[in-house]
Amino acid sequence: MNATDFPAGAPDATDDLDAAFPFDLPPLVEGDPVDVVILGAGVNGAGLFRDLCAQGVNCLIVDRGDFGGGASAAGSRLIEGGLAELEIGDLAGARQAASERNRLLKNAPHFVDMLPVVFPVFSWLGGLGAALATLLGTPTAPRQRGAILARLGLALHDRIAAAPVDTPRHQLLSRQAAGAAFPELASGIAAAGLYQDARITAPERLVYEMVKDGLDACPASRAANWTRLVSCFGGSLSFESEDSTDFAVRPTLVVNAAGPWIDEVNAALGAPEAQVAGRRQSHILLDHEALRRQLDGRVLRFEMAGDGRVLTAQDYLGRVLVGATDAPTDNPDEARCPDEDIAALLDALRTVLPDLEFTADQVVCTYARTVPATAPDEATGQTPRPGGPIPIIEADADRPFPILSLVGGRFTTYRQFAETATDTILQRLQRSRVQSTEHLAIGGGRNYPGNPLARSVWLAEASVATWLDEPRLETLLERYGTTALSIAHHICDHVDADRLPDSRSVSLREIDWIARNEDVVRLEDIVLRRLNLGVAGLFTSRDIEAIAIVAASALKWSPERRAAEIEAVTTLLRDTRRMRV
Ligand SMILES: Cc1cc2nc3c(=O)[nH]c(=O)nc-3n(C[C@H](O)[C@H](O)[C@H](O)COP(=O)(O)OP(=O)(O)OC[C@H]3O[C@@H](n4cnc5c(N)ncnc54)[C@H](O)[C@@H]3O)c2cc1C
């Protein structure tokens, strides 16, 4: 398409709304007072930013990429309520994971929900010896878990999980019952566990919403994506943003929340220290209707033959998301799923579902990332618990601020991790906590209609206010939570029938709203993070081109910039995500 070929309904460059400065905030100027600078806006940095802002602490959060574009965008999209911790005998960790999962169900109901998990086992006694060793203090998860161990683990999980009231308790299905419920499971199974746990549909948006919540709570705070740390000198940090604007701040305290890049950032701050031991983990997305039908809304939890690593397969927007492999790496930038990881995941599927066919052709998309695991302590050789005590590098003569590092917190427990970090920071700033985040709904989770009656009232009222029909509003509510109302208001001025050419559930006005209101810097921010369809590889090149046209108009990109953005996204999807676009 030419620059002038706007799809019908796409606002053109003369649209009366100005391309908004991110979050409509004035830009930072030299010497602005900043109490805390947070480097890295993944779930941990954004969670901390939100908590500190809720206490009125003036913060700057900076990411060299987009908000939520690091390891936080590459997980298995599960919010596990403690089973992984139980497997290594960490009862306190399991309780914490369960209560944080339950809080997320309440605070982010637009993206986090419960669903059944099926867990086939191939023996009765497997893993008992390893479990006994765990009870005696070996912190290693058992392999080849058998039915007795599954029964004990799931019973304990039910006890600690305190799941929402209508959640069914676990069952241990006999081989026949499991075969009836999941006919394609390998005939050699002994039994299957069936229990309930949670998943997150849009982790990228959740991270973004936390940043936005922080800014709403503390108008003096600032957030900057696609902004580089250029130097750290004499207590001053200098940054440069994508459009070459530079600014500097002198913080009282710095938080390194750079995930797998934590060691790199500490070195850039003049405080080299090995805190992270990275592991590359890969996921694949399959176009596999037979497996999707078999899953029927359930997660399949199964073991990788040989190493006992737990894998999951689940329906994700009509594709089947399978992961993750695990391999040590010292390269935090690894982001391409190698052939060997694809082969290993397909082999694992063949073992548990031998009658279904799995081929590399069915893999439509992949993602891989280095996970920020904690490095072993140099003195003791022990590996600290991820998301555990927060390492602090104290100020020195050349660097008048201390650095706190947030290593390894997960989606499930990010809030509690952020709370611990916030309390440490408040103490150092000699300030007090003014509110807890325990019951603070996130972004589009605020005023979310959580039961069928509230939902039908919400839809009816929104329909009257915006003139959109209820099925359309339902789609928007699913996608954005209650933020859908603002989007629907924006849509209703114009024609909602103008949609992306292939992803017909997304309208051009919807993209226009995102581009104007959600701090979009690059095209990939919309394609891969503000909307989750791109993660499942659902956008075609025609869709990407249409998104680029709308974004270019909203953000006043030149035709050259627009073409470069399309080229960059296409290369990213093709080379890194292995999509056939
Ligand atoms: C394969 C996989 C599966 C997982 N599954 C789950 C799961 O199912 N459930 C769960 O709870 N957890 C899961 N996790 C763990 C969880 O996703 C991560 O531990 C968590 O997202 C890490 O978040 P983070 O904020 O520490 O790091 P990141 O999300 O990586 O954020 C760090 C940010 O720092 C930025 N950055 C880097 N360098 C700089 C710099 N110089 N200046 C400024 N910014 C910088 C990066 O761009 C990035 O955005 C999984 C992780 C992976 C990879």
The ligand as a MOL file (V3000), in Angstrom:
LIG
                    3D

  0  0  0     0  0            999 V3000
M  V30 BEGIN CTAB
M  V30 COUNTS 53 58 0 0 0
M  V30 BEGIN ATOM
M  V30 1 C 10.3800 -19.8450 29.5040 0
M  V30 2 C 9.9000 -19.2110 30.7670 0
M  V30 3 C 8.8010 -19.7490 31.4330 0
M  V30 4 C 8.3190 -19.1060 32.5690 0
M  V30 5 N 7.1290 -19.4850 33.0720 0
M  V30 6 C 6.6090 -18.7990 34.1060 0
M  V30 7 C 5.3040 -19.0780 34.5530 0
M  V30 8 O 4.6020 -19.9010 33.9630 0
M  V30 9 N 4.8300 -18.4070 35.6440 0
M  V30 10 C 5.6040 -17.4740 36.2930 0
M  V30 11 O 5.1530 -16.9090 37.2790 0
M  V30 12 N 6.8380 -17.1940 35.8700 0
M  V30 13 C 7.3490 -17.8140 34.7900 0
M  V30 14 N 8.5890 -17.5120 34.3260 0
M  V30 15 C 9.4240 -16.6150 35.0950 0
M  V30 16 C 9.1150 -15.1930 34.8440 0
M  V30 17 O 8.5000 -14.9790 33.5870 0
M  V30 18 C 10.4040 -14.3930 34.8870 0
M  V30 19 O 11.1890 -14.8050 35.9500 0
M  V30 20 C 10.0460 -12.9530 35.0930 0
M  V30 21 O 9.2320 -12.5260 34.0280 0
M  V30 22 C 11.2900 -12.1140 35.1720 0
M  V30 23 O 10.8740 -10.7840 35.1960 0
M  V30 24 P 11.9230 -9.6250 35.3780 0
M  V30 25 O 11.1220 -8.3860 35.4960 0
M  V30 26 O 12.8670 -9.9410 36.4620 0
M  V30 27 O 12.7890 -9.6720 34.0370 0
M  V30 28 P 12.4110 -9.2040 32.5630 0
M  V30 29 O 11.0050 -9.4240 32.2440 0
M  V30 30 O 13.4290 -9.7970 31.6540 0
M  V30 31 O 12.6120 -7.6350 32.6280 0
M  V30 32 C 13.8810 -7.0440 32.5880 0
M  V30 33 C 13.8070 -5.8110 31.7200 0
M  V30 34 O 15.0390 -5.1110 31.8310 0
M  V30 35 C 15.2790 -4.4760 30.6040 0
M  V30 36 N 16.6900 -4.0880 30.5070 0
M  V30 37 C 17.7540 -4.8490 30.2020 0
M  V30 38 N 18.8740 -4.1050 30.2140 0
M  V30 39 C 18.5060 -2.8400 30.5440 0
M  V30 40 C 19.2070 -1.6170 30.7050 0
M  V30 41 N 20.5250 -1.5310 30.5080 0
M  V30 42 N 18.5130 -0.5070 31.0350 0
M  V30 43 C 17.1610 -0.5620 31.1900 0
M  V30 44 N 16.4520 -1.7080 31.0420 0
M  V30 45 C 17.1160 -2.8280 30.7340 0
M  V30 46 C 14.8470 -5.4920 29.5770 0
M  V30 47 O 14.5580 -4.8840 28.3340 0
M  V30 48 C 13.6170 -6.1120 30.2460 0
M  V30 49 O 12.4050 -5.5290 29.7930 0
M  V30 50 C 9.0440 -18.0440 33.1410 0
M  V30 51 C 10.1610 -17.5380 32.4760 0
M  V30 52 C 10.5300 -18.0610 31.2520 0
M  V30 53 C 11.5870 -17.3640 30.4250 0
M  V30 END ATOM
M  V30 BEGIN BOND
M  V30 1 1 1 2
M  V30 2 1 2 3
M  V30 3 2 2 52
M  V30 4 2 3 4
M  V30 5 1 4 5
M  V30 6 1 4 50
M  V30 7 2 5 6
M  V30 8 1 6 7
M  V30 9 1 6 13
M  V30 10 2 7 8
M  V30 11 1 7 9
M  V30 12 1 9 10
M  V30 13 2 10 11
M  V30 14 1 10 12
M  V30 15 2 12 13
M  V30 16 1 13 14
M  V30 17 1 14 15
M  V30 18 1 14 50
M  V30 19 1 15 16
M  V30 20 1 16 17
M  V30 21 1 16 18
M  V30 22 1 18 19
M  V30 23 1 18 20
M  V30 24 1 20 21
M  V30 25 1 20 22
M  V30 26 1 22 23
M  V30 27 1 23 24
M  V30 28 2 24 25
M  V30 29 1 24 26
M  V30 30 1 24 27
M  V30 31 1 27 28
M  V30 32 2 28 29
M  V30 33 1 28 30
M  V30 34 1 28 31
M  V30 35 1 31 32
M  V30 36 1 32 33
M  V30 37 1 33 34
M  V30 38 1 33 48
M  V30 39 1 34 35
M  V30 40 1 35 36
M  V30 41 1 35 46
M  V30 42 1 36 37
M  V30 43 1 36 45
M  V30 44 2 37 38
M  V30 45 1 38 39
M  V30 46 1 39 40
M  V30 47 2 39 45
M  V30 48 1 40 41
M  V30 49 2 40 42
M  V30 50 1 42 43
M  V30 51 2 43 44
M  V30 52 1 44 45
M  V30 53 1 46 47
M  V30 54 1 46 48
M  V30 55 1 48 49
M  V30 56 2 50 51
M  V30 57 1 51 52
M  V30 58 1 52 53
M  V30 END BOND
M  V30 END CTAB
M  END
